[in-house]
């Protein structure tokens, strides 16, 4: 059965998934880029994101590679799609990823403001969903045609799906750094009460990989 899951989502030791003062210049917030440096050290990360050779193999590379398998659609919040706020008065913004985004499948962007779908090179199509997250989930599952659906972020979007008990799995890469300020993932969210448990814990020299799954309903 197809699942709704988060994969390779980086978090600091003090629970932050983005730094403070997110902007066009600092899309991950000030200092937030430190959360993702581990990905660029892996062979898969370097190849798929940077288009370069080399990089490390091992636990981290295995998790990055798993993030490229088994997904047929994605859901993301508007903040992850871009820094534009309010009505879409300028349709020139088509995401952070250039003409050929790395998704290669349908992506459903949660927003309060309607906008026509955008078809990009390489098979990515951005659809803008103004309905409830339950509707976005059903549309994404239909589009995925039996494959899993990835919830890409950001933190507020993942919290919303966690609170609703709609996420089947959540893989966190816990990075040994402290941000001190920014956006925390679990604030106001009782994942234990929602039936989530830790089902996997492995660590490399760079990060600890924690996989939570909804194993029961309480």
Secondary structure as GFF3:
##gff-version 3
##sequence-region A 1 218
A	DSSP	beta_strand	4	12	.	.	.	ID=ss1
A	DSSP	beta_strand	16	18	.	.	.	ID=ss2
A	DSSP	three_ten_helix	32	36	.	.	.	ID=ss3
A	DSSP	alpha_helix	37	40	.	.	.	ID=ss4
A	DSSP	alpha_helix	43	45	.	.	.	ID=ss5
A	DSSP	pi_helix	46	50	.	.	.	ID=ss6
A	DSSP	alpha_helix	59	66	.	.	.	ID=ss7
A	DSSP	beta_strand	71	77	.	.	.	ID=ss8
A	DSSP	alpha_helix	78	81	.	.	.	ID=ss9
A	DSSP	beta_strand	106	110	.	.	.	ID=ss10
A	DSSP	beta_strand	118	119	.	.	.	ID=ss11
A	DSSP	three_ten_helix	121	123	.	.	.	ID=ss12
A	DSSP	beta_strand	125	129	.	.	.	ID=ss13
A	DSSP	alpha_helix	133	144	.	.	.	ID=ss14
A	DSSP	beta_strand	148	153	.	.	.	ID=ss15
A	DSSP	alpha_helix	155	163	.	.	.	ID=ss16
A	DSSP	beta_strand	169	175	.	.	.	ID=ss17
A	DSSP	beta_strand	183	184	.	.	.	ID=ss18
A	DSSP	beta_strand	196	203	.	.	.	ID=ss19
A	DSSP	beta_strand	207	214	.	.	.	ID=ss20
###
